[in-house]
Amino acid sequence: VQGRPQKTQNNIILESHVICCTLSTSGGLLLESAFRGQGGVPFSCVIVDEAGQSCEIETLTPLIHRCNKLILVGDPKQLPPTVISM
């Protein structure tokens, strides 16, 4: 998507069925500009992989795009959880 005109970037994003990105990128200008002015809910579901490795506030970042479901995935056998807050 990068290196293309803004309108082309927006069209690619809006026509995509699946978008993979980091938590910080999910709150960035690229998705924000693509979804600005769109009615309805852009995402039916957001899946956060390795959720145990992210801090709580970072995990909320994709919710700015009004998704219906947020699924947090983590495997304690792969990477130990680091979120300490109750």
ChimeraX attribute file (.defattr): number of C-alpha atoms within 10 A of each C-alpha:
attribute: neighborCount
match mode: 1-to-1
recipient: residues
	/A:1	12
	/A:2	8
	/A:3	7
	/A:4	9
	/A:5	9
	/A:6	14
	/A:7	10
	/A:8	14
	/A:9	17
	/A:10	19
	/A:11	12
	/A:12	12
	/A:13	16
	/A:14	16
	/A:15	8
	/A:16	8
	/A:17	7
	/A:18	11
	/A:19	11
	/A:20	10
	/A:21	11
	/A:22	12
	/A:23	17
	/A:24	11
	/A:25	13
	/A:26	19
	/A:27	18
	/A:28	13
	/A:29	10
	/A:30	16
	/A:31	18
	/A:32	14
	/A:33	14
	/A:34	19
	/A:35	17
	/A:36	10
	/A:37	8
	/A:38	10
	/A:39	7
	/A:40	10
	/A:41	12
	/A:42	14
	/A:43	17
	/A:44	10
	/A:45	15
	/A:46	19
	/A:47	13
	/A:48	20
	/A:49	15
	/A:50	16
	/A:51	20
	/A:52	20
	/A:53	15
	/A:54	15
	/A:55	13
	/A:56	13
	/A:57	7
	/A:58	12
	/A:59	17
	/A:60	14
	/A:61	16
	/A:62	23
	/A:63	16
	/A:64	10
	/A:65	18
	/A:66	14
	/A:67	15
	/A:68	12
	/A:69	12
	/A:70	16
	/A:71	10
	/A:72	13
	/A:73	12
	/A:74	15
	/A:75	12
	/A:76	12
	/A:77	7
	/A:78	8
	/A:79	11
	/A:80	12
	/A:81	15
	/A:82	12
	/A:83	12
	/A:84	8
	/A:85	6
	/A:86	3
